[in-house]
Amino acid sequence: MSEHAYKEFRRNYRNLAEELGGVGTVRIDAVRTSLREAEKIAHSAQGYEPTTIDFIRRCEDDDQALEIINFLEERGEIGSSHAQRLRVQLAERGLGSFGKRRKPGCYECGE
């Protein structure tokens, strides 16, 4: 958006412009391609149960992520179509598209 267009947008929609880029704006870097994965994390009332994405977010590189995907597919914890979508996302968008890397102990610290 050009500077002129942004100024006009800001003049016409002041509150909306503040919400879109003001204090408290949250940047979204991750992509959830599976509704099942998203529902699993959102409705985990019985305690924390790691998802496939959680395991991938602990990986240091693409090779580790691919190994995790293959392992979970072999064990039958994810279906082949879901595994293929994860592989495509990894190849096309990279490891960062699954979210910020998680380090050991991150869940205890509230990260």
ZIQUIBEL-V18451 format. One record per pair of residues at least 4 apart in sequence whose ideal C-beta (glycine too) atoms are under 7 Angstrom apart, sorted by sequence separation. I is the first residue (numbers start at 0). J is the second residue. D is the distance in Angstrom with one decimal. If there is no record, write none. Layout:
i=I j=J d=D
i=I j=J d=D
This chain:
i=0 j=4 d=5.0
i=1 j=5 d=6.8
i=2 j=6 d=6.4
i=3 j=7 d=6.5
i=4 j=8 d=6.2
i=5 j=9 d=6.1
i=6 j=10 d=6.3
i=7 j=11 d=6.2
i=8 j=12 d=5.8
i=9 j=13 d=6.3
i=12 j=16 d=5.6
i=13 j=17 d=6.6
i=14 j=18 d=6.5
i=15 j=19 d=6.3
i=16 j=20 d=6.8
i=17 j=21 d=4.1
i=20 j=24 d=5.7
i=33 j=37 d=6.7
i=34 j=38 d=6.0
i=35 j=39 d=6.2
i=36 j=40 d=6.7
i=37 j=41 d=6.1
i=38 j=42 d=5.8
i=39 j=43 d=6.6
i=43 j=47 d=6.1
i=49 j=53 d=4.0
i=51 j=55 d=6.4
i=52 j=56 d=6.2
i=59 j=63 d=5.7
i=61 j=65 d=6.2
i=62 j=66 d=6.4
i=63 j=67 d=6.5
i=64 j=68 d=6.5
i=65 j=69 d=6.3
i=66 j=70 d=6.2
i=67 j=71 d=6.3
i=68 j=72 d=6.3
i=69 j=73 d=6.2
i=70 j=74 d=6.4
i=77 j=81 d=4.6
i=78 j=82 d=6.8
i=79 j=83 d=6.2
i=80 j=84 d=6.6
i=81 j=85 d=6.5
i=82 j=86 d=6.4
i=83 j=87 d=6.4
i=84 j=88 d=6.3
i=85 j=89 d=6.2
i=86 j=90 d=6.3
i=87 j=91 d=5.9
i=88 j=92 d=5.4
i=92 j=96 d=3.5
i=101 j=105 d=4.6
i=104 j=108 d=5.9
i=0 j=5 d=5.0
i=31 j=36 d=5.9
i=43 j=48 d=5.6
i=49 j=54 d=6.1
i=58 j=63 d=3.8
i=71 j=76 d=4.4
i=72 j=77 d=5.6
i=77 j=82 d=5.3
i=89 j=94 d=6.6
i=105 j=110 d=4.1
i=31 j=37 d=4.5
i=58 j=64 d=4.3
i=71 j=77 d=4.8
i=9 j=16 d=4.3
i=72 j=79 d=6.2
i=8 j=16 d=6.0
i=88 j=96 d=5.8
i=55 j=64 d=4.9
i=58 j=67 d=6.3
i=40 j=50 d=5.6
i=72 j=82 d=4.0
i=39 j=50 d=5.4
i=55 j=67 d=5.7
i=54 j=67 d=4.9
i=36 j=50 d=5.1
i=68 j=82 d=5.3
i=36 j=51 d=6.3
i=36 j=52 d=5.7
i=68 j=85 d=5.0
i=68 j=86 d=6.0
i=51 j=71 d=5.8
i=65 j=86 d=6.9
i=65 j=89 d=6.6
i=64 j=89 d=5.6
i=51 j=77 d=5.6
i=61 j=89 d=6.0
i=64 j=94 d=5.6
i=61 j=94 d=5.5
i=51 j=85 d=6.8
i=60 j=94 d=6.9
i=58 j=94 d=6.4
i=56 j=97 d=5.5
i=55 j=97 d=4.9
i=56 j=98 d=5.2
i=56 j=100 d=6.0
i=57 j=101 d=5.1
i=52 j=97 d=5.5
i=56 j=101 d=4.5
i=52 j=98 d=6.9
i=33 j=81 d=5.8
i=53 j=101 d=7.0
i=33 j=84 d=7.0
i=32 j=84 d=5.2
i=32 j=88 d=5.8
i=30 j=88 d=6.7
i=47 j=106 d=6.4
i=30 j=92 d=6.8
i=30 j=96 d=5.0
i=28 j=95 d=6.6
i=29 j=96 d=6.7
i=29 j=97 d=5.9
i=29 j=98 d=3.5
i=28 j=98 d=6.5
i=28 j=99 d=6.8
